[in-house]
Amino acid sequence: MKLKAVTAAVAALTLAACGAEQPKEVTAEVPHGYVEGAEEAAEAQSRLIVADPDTGAVRVVDLITEEIHEVGRADGVQAVTTDGRFGYLTARDGTIRVIDSGSWMVDHGDHVHYYRAKVRDVGVAPGKQLLAAYSDPAVSALSYSDGTTTLLDRAALDKGSVTELGKITREPHAATAIPYGEHIVATVADAGKPLGRGVRVHDRQGKAVAEIDQPCPDLQGQAVTRRGVVFGCADGALLVTEKDGAFAGVKIPYPRSVTAQERATAFFHRPGGSTLAARAGESAVWSLDVGRRSWQYVETGPVAAVNAVGEGGPLLVLSRDGKLNSFDGTGKEQASIPLLAPEATAAGVPTIQVDTTRAYVNNPLSAEVYEIDYNDNLRRARTLKVGGKAGHIVETGR
């Protein structure tokens, strides 16, 4: 009986002690790739940012629902560029209006996450006469014609606030800076020269930490690919890569001697793709395979716009007469369709935006954007009525 009494007493004390314990706070597990305030989706949430140069009206078109969002204004908008989520619109006076398209993707290498959120006008970015805008998850780099680059806090920008992290200042030239490998890869120039001569590596606050030994004379044009960052040079292309924190540059020379008019000075490609397209004078196009480190010269006739779908996909060329043409990897024409009136290519600045399944071509003289299935003989899949004039477009969410 004594043993039973002791056992009962111990049991009672144990229960009392358990009852005195405070319950542990259960923290919900944060899903991989989570972004506060956003809705994750199973597929790309592609959208178009469309700017009317006459009225300054800015619209965002949801390519899934076709819903049109009226957002912001950039008077006399002259150019639009994007970093994949945000649109940066240069107004007549040079100021930069930032528009959040509410659509983006996060690339983890072996998989991606797609997100959608509300469209909004973020406000005005510091600086004037924007030349390029590139971002990674930590920083957005805005480069200007005076040779400076402003580094913005990307997390703050995601929340609707423009916050500076630092600045990169060098000799005035057509500057470019690109976040890459947790650093900033930025062009450098000699005093009095309008174009760059090479590339330097900075940390995310703007401090120079390394120099790329390989020169890039008369640097014009750049692109970010999965294989590295590409810059256009007078003698070819400079490919900058990073491995374990070390940066290196390798030159991809032209296959022959080229004139200044034939040089590739602006690259176009599908985000994530490693095949780049560039004009080669007035009547031809360069195709640069970054993986194979090789150029191909394609005679196309007079060019109004160009873009590359990517490995194994066609090269898309909008000709001055308004026809859209596709060429295969050998440079052979595959298909051709009439798309724009000739005056549309002369009066405006049509572009070809490309994603993994479709291309989008704007008609600068109307409110129309044409969705093209480039895998089906350039079939016009949809005609999107976007309101006002579709003077400038960029695609986001890719």
N, C-alpha and C positions, 0 to 999 in steps of 0.2 A: 504493500500500500504506500509506503514512503517513496519507493521508486516511481510509482505512478504519479504521486503528488509533485515530485521534483520535475518529472517530464512535463506535466501539465503547466507548471510554473514557467519552465523554460519556453514552452510553446507560446504561452501568453505574452512573455517578454518579447519574443521574436516578432509576434504579430504587432505588438505595440510599436516596436522599433520600425517595422515596415510601414506602419500607418503614419509615422512621423516624417518619413522621407517625402521631400517635395518631388512631384512628378517632373521628369526630364522634358525639356522643350523639344518638340519634334520639328526639325527643319526640313521643309520640302526640298527634295533634290532638284537642282536647277538643270533643265535639259541641256544637253550638249548643243552649243551654237546659239543659245538663247540670247535674244536682244530685247531689252526693256522697251515696252510700248509697241512692239511689232507682232504681227501674226505670221507664223511660219506656214509655208505652203509646200506642197509636194512637187510643184513645177515652177518654172520661171514665171515671174509676175511682170512681164515686159510692159513698158510704157514708153510713150513718146512725149518729149518736151517740144512744143511747137511755138515759135515766136513769129509774130506778124510785124515786119519792119515798118509798115505804114502807120499802124495804130499803137505799136508797142505792146499789144496784148500778148500774154503768155498763157498757154493752155497745156494741160497734161492729159494725154489720151491713154486710157486703160485699154491695152490691146486684147484683153480677155473679154471684158464686158462692153467695150466701146464707149464707156462713160467718159465724158469730157469735163475736166475740172478747170474752171477759170481761176487763174492764180497769178497775181503780181503784174507788173508792167515794167518794161525797159524801153524808154522812148528812143526811137530811131535805132533799134537793136541792129548791130552790125555783125555779130558773130555769136555762136553758141558752142560751148564745149561741155563735156561731161566726164566725171570720174567713175561712172557706173551707177551712181545714185543721184548725185546733185548735178543740176545744170547751172553753168556759169555764163551769164549773158552780158556781153559788152554793149553798153548803150552808146548813143551818139556822142555824149560827153566823156566817154571812156570809163565811166564807173561800172562796177561789176555787181549785177544783181544775182543772188544765189537762190535757186529754187530747189526744194526738196521734192523729188518725184514720188517719194514714198515706196520705191521699189528698188531692191538690190539683192545681191547674192553674197554669201561668205564662202570662200573657197578654202577648204582644208586639205587640198592636194588630192587625197584619195576619194573625197566626196565633197558635195557642196550643200549649202542651206539656202533656201529662197525665202525672202521676206516681203511683206507688204505693210504699209502704214499710211497715215493720212498725208495728203499732199499739202504743202505749205510754202509760203514765201518766207525765207529765212532772213532776208534783208540784204544789206550792201556789204561786200567784202572790202578790206583795205586795198589801196592801190588803184592804178588805172592802166588801161590798154593791156588787158590780159592776153598772153600768148599761149599758155598751156596750163592745165590743171590735172593733177594726178593724186591719188590717195592710196593709203593702206589703212588697216584698222586703227592706227594710232595717230596718223598725221595726214593732212592735206597740203600739197605744195602748189602754190599759185605763183606762176612766173610771169614777169612783166618785161616790156620792151626796154626799160632802163637798166636791165641786167640784174635786178633784184628778184628774190623769191621770198614770199611770205609763207611761213609754216603755221598752219592752223591746227588746233586741237580737234581731231576727228570725233572723239567721243562727245565733246561739247557741241560740235556741229550737228551731230546726230540728234541732239536734244533741242536744236534750234537756236544755238548761240554761237556767234563768231568770236573766237578767242585765239589770240596769237600765242604760239609757242616760241617762235624765234624768227630769224631772218637770215638769208644768205645774200651777201652783197659782193658783187665783183664788177669788173669793167663793163660799162654799158655795151650790150649786144643783144641779139635775139636769143634770150636766155631760156633754158629749160632745166627743171629739176624734177626728179622722179623718185618717190619712196620705193626702196627695193632692198631686200635683205636686212630689214630693220635699220637701214641707213637712208641717206638721200644721195642719189647720184646726180650731179649737177654739172652743167657745161661751164667752161672757162674760156676767156678770150684775151687777146692782147689789146693794149691801149690803142684806141682809135680804129679798131677793126669791128665791122658790123656783125661778123659771124664768129662763132666759137672756133677754138683750135684743139679742144680735147675735153676730158672729163675728170672731175675730182669727186671724191667720196666724202660726205659730211655725216655727222651724227644727227639725231633728230632735233637737236637744238640749233643746228646750223654750223657747228664747229667743224673745220676741215680735218680729216683724219687720215686720208690716203689719196694718192694720185694714181690714175690709170696711165701706165707708161706709153701705151699705144696712142699715137697722135690721131687726130681726126680733123684735117684741114677743112676750112669753110663748112663747118658743121651746120646742117639744116635737116630737120625732120627727125622724129623719134617714134618708138613704139615699144610697148611692154608686152612681152610674150612669156610663155611658160619656160622658155629656154634662156631667157635673159632679156636685157634691155638693148634695143638697137638704135643706133644713131646714124644718120646719113652723112657721109664725108665726100670730099671731092674725088677721092680715089676708091670709093666703095662704101661699105657699111662697117661700123664698129659695134661688135657684140660684147656687152659687159655682163659677166657672170659672177656669181657669189657662191662660195662653198666654205662652210665652217668659219664664217666671218671674214674670209679672205676674198678680195675682189680682183678680177683679172679682165683684160681686154684682148680681143682677137679681131683682126681685120678680115672682112669678106670682100676681096677685091672684085671690081667689075671684070667681066670676062674679056673685055677689050677696052681700048681707049675711048672715052666718051667726051663729048663737048659739054660746055656749061649748060646748054639748053637741054641736053639729054639726061642730066643728072636727076636722081631721085631726091627730091627735096621735101616731100611730105608723104608719110606712109599711112595706109588704110588697111584695116584687117578686122576680122571677127574677134571680139574679146576672147582671149584664151588661145586663139589660133597662132600658129607659127609660120604661116605663109602671109607675106606682106605684098601689097600692091602699091605702085607709085607711078605717076605719069613719067614718061620718057620723052619729053618734048611735047609737041602739039598733036602728034598722030601715032603715038605708040605708048606702050605700058611696060614697066618692069614688074616681074614677079620674083620675089626673094623668098627662097625656101631656107629658113633659118636653121632648121635641123640638118639639112644637107649642106648648108653654107654655100648656096649656089644661086646665081641670077639667071633669069630667062627674059629675053627681049621679045615682046609680042607686038607686031604691027597691027593696029586696030582701026586706023583712020582717026579723024579729029575727035578728041576726048573732052567730054564735059565733066564726067565724074567716074570714079573707079573704086572697087573694093574687092577683097579676096575672102572667099568663104572659109578656106582653110585646107588642111591636108586632104587630098583626094577630091576636093570640091572645086567648083568652077571659079574662074576669074570673071567678075562682072564689070562691064564697061557701058556707060551711058554716052552715046555719041552726040556730037553737036547737032545732028539732025533730029534728035529726040528718040532715037531707037535705043533699046536696051539689048545688049549682046552678052553672051556667055562664051567663054573659051575654056578648053580643057587644059590639062597639065602640059600638053605639048604645044600649046598656043593655037590649036585648031578651033575654029568657031563651031559651037554646038547648036546655038539657037539665037534668034533675033526677033524682037517684036517692036512695033511702033508703040511709044508710050507717051511722049510729050511733044507738043508743037515746037518747032525749031526756035521760035521766039522765046519760049520758056527757058531754054538753056542759055540764051543770049542775055535775057533781061534779069534773070535771077541766079541763085547759086544752088542748083539741085545737088543733093548728095545721095549716096547709097548707104543705108544702114543695114548691117547684116547680123543675124543671130544664127542659131543652130538649125533652123528650119525655114526661115523666111528672110526676105530682103524688103526694105521699105524705101521708096523713092518719093520725094516731095515735089509737087508742082508749085513753083514759086509765084505763079500768076493766078492761082486759084486756092480754094480751101481743101484741095484733095491731096491725100497721100495714098500711094498705091502699094499694096502688099503683094509681093511676088513670091511664088513657089519656084525657087531656082532649081529644084530637083525634078520639076515637071515641065520642061521646055519653056521656062519663064512664064508660066501661067499666072494671070492676074487673079489672085485669090479673093481680094477684097479691094474696094475703093472706100477709103475712110474720109468722111466729111468732117473736117476739124474746126471749121469756123474761121472767118477772116482769111488771110493769106498764109499759106504754109511756106513762109519765106525761109525759115531755118528749122531744122529738126535734129534731135539726137535721140537715141534709144537708150533706156536704162533698164536695170533689172537683170542684166546678163553677166 
